[in-house]
Amino acid sequence: MLKSLIGAVAMALISTTALAAEFKPAVVFDMGGKFDKSFNEGVWKGIKKFSDETGVAVMEFEVTNETQREQAMRRMVSKGASLVLGVGFAQADAIDAVAADNPNVQFAIIDVSWLNRPNLRQYAFKEHEGSYLVGVAAALTSKTGKIGFVGGMDVPLIRKFACGYVQGAKETRQGVEVFQAMTGTTPNAWNDPTKGGELAQSQFDRGADVVYHAAGATGLGVIRAAADARKLAIGVDSNQNGVAPGTVLTSMLKRVDVAAYDTLKSAMDGTFKAGVNVLGIAEGGIDWAVDEHNKPLLTPAVIEAVEKARKKISDGEIKVHNYADNSNCPY
């Protein structure tokens, strides 16, 4: 009996090792680089967790201009990639084309839900829900009754962040004023910290004392501007509370790390399924961050209010408007 058990365990280990040896995953990071301390870096953390646990190396490429996306994916396939993960909605056309041409390769993309390929897994997030939470925190923390938002590229996805933030703030504090600005209309808007800082400073000059960014690496300029002005910033995607302790009120967490890790693990285990996965607060894909870096900035009343809103959204009692549903924000 013991010999049979030992033999079964040994066979399982051999099988797992064989799977790992055959599995060749790849990831294509988008503009801003994998260490942008935001969206790309969140994906990288999920990939690192996978590699640390399995010992499987992941081929990587960091896009620096728009023409590289499809080229990079095709290069990964030519190198024998069995799974290619694309980071960000801007890679949708590229991954759609490459997936169509390579039906025996598995593909996945984060921040896309409208493609239709039998070998493609897609992840979308309810960013408006998390933005509502940080809108509650901003409205209750602001001393001036004026808060701000700085977006990256002016696209419906970022309008979704902005609208959820405004709704959360206005449903929490009557008369609160919310300033909004977008960095630009091209992918360069994700990687322009100088412009991000200027936009945040403009809002501080108008009386805002808390500014939320949804701008990738550009948001680092928002955080620096807040630190210089002795105001508060709100981070996004990854936990940015530690970027400038005492300056970052909280961060809206978009668990792209979970999406990346689950994609790689399921592909290696043979349980990969194509289709669309939509993650919000109830699904564990969206949250807000409280840790040692920002807890001194949050009063018990603020924490209680945000947690109540979090539960009500999860339970369906609060309906957060999704800008993407009708390209409109009623708040």
SVG drawing of the C-alpha trace seen along z (x, -y; Angstrom):
<svg xmlns="http://www.w3.org/2000/svg" viewBox="-30 -78 43 80">
<polyline fill="none" stroke="black" stroke-width="0.4" points="0.0,0.0 2.8,-2.4 4.7,-1.5 1.7,-2.3 1.2,-5.6 4.8,-6.6 4.6,-5.6 1.5,-7.7 3.1,-10.7 6.2,-10.2 4.1,-10.0 2.2,-13.1 5.5,-15.0 6.9,-13.7 3.6,-14.8 3.7,-18.3 7.4,-18.6 6.7,-17.6 3.9,-20.1 6.1,-22.9 8.9,-21.9 6.5,-22.0 4.7,-25.2 6.2,-28.3 4.2,-31.4 4.9,-35.0 3.6,-38.4 3.6,-41.7 3.5,-44.7 2.1,-47.9 3.2,-51.6 4.7,-52.7 6.7,-49.5 6.3,-46.7 7.6,-48.8 5.1,-51.6 4.0,-51.1 0.5,-50.8 -1.3,-48.6 1.6,-46.9 3.3,-46.3 0.2,-44.7 0.3,-42.2 4.0,-41.7 3.4,-40.8 1.0,-38.1 3.6,-36.7 6.3,-36.8 4.2,-34.9 3.6,-32.3 7.3,-32.0 8.3,-31.9 5.9,-29.0 6.5,-27.0 10.0,-27.8 8.6,-28.5 10.2,-31.4 7.9,-33.8 9.1,-35.5 8.6,-39.3 8.4,-42.3 7.8,-45.9 6.0,-47.9 7.4,-51.4 5.4,-52.3 2.2,-51.2 3.7,-49.3 5.4,-46.8 2.4,-45.1 1.5,-42.7 5.2,-42.2 6.0,-41.2 3.2,-38.7 4.1,-37.0 7.7,-36.9 6.6,-35.1 4.7,-32.6 7.7,-32.0 9.8,-31.3 7.4,-28.5 5.1,-30.3 2.2,-28.1 0.4,-31.1 0.6,-34.8 -0.8,-37.3 -1.5,-40.9 -1.7,-43.7 -4.3,-46.4 -7.2,-47.3 -4.8,-48.9 -3.5,-45.4 -7.0,-44.1 -6.5,-44.4 -3.1,-42.8 -4.0,-39.9 -7.2,-39.3 -5.2,-39.0 -2.5,-36.8 -4.9,-34.5 -6.8,-34.1 -3.6,-33.0 -2.5,-30.7 -5.5,-28.6 -3.3,-26.1 -1.8,-28.7 -3.6,-30.0 -4.0,-33.8 -5.3,-36.0 -5.8,-39.8 -6.6,-42.1 -9.1,-45.0 -10.9,-43.6 -14.3,-41.9 -15.5,-42.3 -13.4,-39.9 -14.5,-36.4 -11.9,-33.7 -12.1,-30.1 -8.4,-30.3 -8.7,-33.7 -9.5,-34.4 -10.5,-38.0 -10.6,-39.9 -12.7,-43.0 -13.1,-44.8 -15.8,-46.8 -13.5,-49.8 -16.5,-52.0 -17.1,-50.1 -13.7,-50.7 -13.7,-54.3 -16.9,-54.8 -15.2,-53.6 -12.3,-56.0 -14.8,-58.8 -16.4,-58.2 -13.0,-58.4 -12.0,-61.6 -15.3,-63.4 -15.2,-62.6 -11.5,-63.5 -11.5,-66.7 -11.4,-69.9 -12.3,-72.2 -15.1,-70.2 -13.2,-70.1 -11.5,-67.1 -10.0,-66.1 -9.5,-63.4 -6.6,-63.0 -7.1,-60.4 -4.6,-59.1 -5.7,-58.5 -9.2,-59.9 -11.1,-56.7 -14.4,-55.2 -12.5,-53.0 -11.0,-56.0 -14.3,-57.8 -15.7,-54.8 -13.2,-55.4 -14.1,-59.1 -17.8,-58.6 -17.7,-56.0 -15.5,-58.4 -17.9,-61.3 -20.9,-59.2 -19.2,-58.0 -18.2,-61.5 -21.6,-63.1 -23.7,-60.4 -21.5,-60.8 -21.2,-64.6 -23.7,-67.1 -22.2,-70.0 -18.8,-68.4 -17.1,-69.7 -15.1,-67.4 -12.5,-68.7 -11.6,-66.4 -8.8,-66.4 -7.4,-63.9 -3.8,-63.7 -4.1,-63.1 -5.7,-61.2 -2.7,-59.0 -1.0,-56.1 1.7,-58.5 -0.8,-59.8 0.0,-56.7 3.7,-57.7 3.9,-61.5 4.5,-62.1 5.3,-65.8 1.9,-66.4 0.2,-64.4 1.9,-66.7 0.8,-69.8 -2.8,-68.7 -2.9,-67.8 -1.3,-71.1 -3.9,-73.0 -6.6,-71.3 -4.8,-72.0 -4.6,-75.7 -8.4,-75.6 -8.9,-74.4 -8.8,-70.6 -7.0,-68.9 -7.5,-65.2 -6.8,-64.1 -7.4,-60.5 -5.5,-59.4 -6.2,-56.7 -3.3,-57.3 -0.6,-54.6 2.9,-55.9 1.6,-59.5 -0.1,-59.1 3.3,-59.1 3.5,-62.8 0.1,-63.3 1.5,-61.7 4.7,-63.8 2.7,-67.0 0.5,-66.1 3.5,-65.5 5.1,-68.8 1.8,-70.7 1.2,-68.9 -2.1,-67.6 -3.4,-64.0 -3.4,-61.7 -5.3,-58.5 -3.5,-55.7 -4.8,-53.1 -4.5,-49.5 -1.6,-48.5 -1.3,-49.5 0.5,-52.8 0.2,-53.8 3.9,-53.2 5.0,-55.4 4.7,-58.5 3.6,-57.5 1.6,-60.3 0.5,-61.6 -1.5,-58.7 -4.9,-58.6 -5.6,-55.1 -5.4,-53.2 -8.2,-51.7 -7.1,-48.1 -7.7,-46.4 -6.5,-42.8 -4.8,-42.4 -2.2,-40.3 -4.9,-37.7 -6.0,-37.7 -2.4,-37.2 -1.6,-34.5 -4.8,-32.5 -4.3,-32.7 -0.8,-31.3 -1.6,-28.6 -4.7,-27.3 -2.8,-27.2 0.0,-25.2 -2.5,-22.9 -4.5,-22.2 -7.7,-23.9 -7.5,-27.1 -10.9,-28.2 -11.6,-30.9 -14.3,-33.5 -14.9,-36.7 -14.3,-37.0 -15.7,-40.1 -14.4,-40.9 -15.8,-43.4 -16.0,-43.8 -18.2,-40.7 -15.8,-38.6 -12.7,-39.8 -11.3,-41.6 -11.8,-45.2 -11.0,-46.7 -9.4,-49.6 -6.1,-49.6 -5.6,-50.2 -2.1,-49.5 0.6,-50.9 1.4,-53.6 -2.1,-55.2 -4.0,-54.2 -2.9,-57.3 -4.6,-59.4 -8.0,-57.6 -10.3,-58.4 -12.4,-55.6 -15.5,-57.3 -14.0,-57.2 -13.0,-53.6 -16.5,-52.7 -18.2,-54.6 -16.1,-53.0 -16.6,-49.5 -20.3,-50.1 -20.3,-51.2 -18.2,-48.2 -20.6,-45.8 -23.7,-47.5 -22.1,-47.4 -21.2,-43.7 -24.7,-42.9 -26.3,-44.9 -27.8,-47.6 -25.7,-50.3 -25.7,-50.3 -22.7,-52.1 -23.3,-53.6 -21.1,-52.1 -20.1,-54.8 -19.4,-52.1 -23.1,-51.1 -24.3,-54.3 -21.2,-56.6 -22.8,-58.9 -22.2,-60.0 -25.4,-61.4 -23.5,-62.8"/>
</svg>
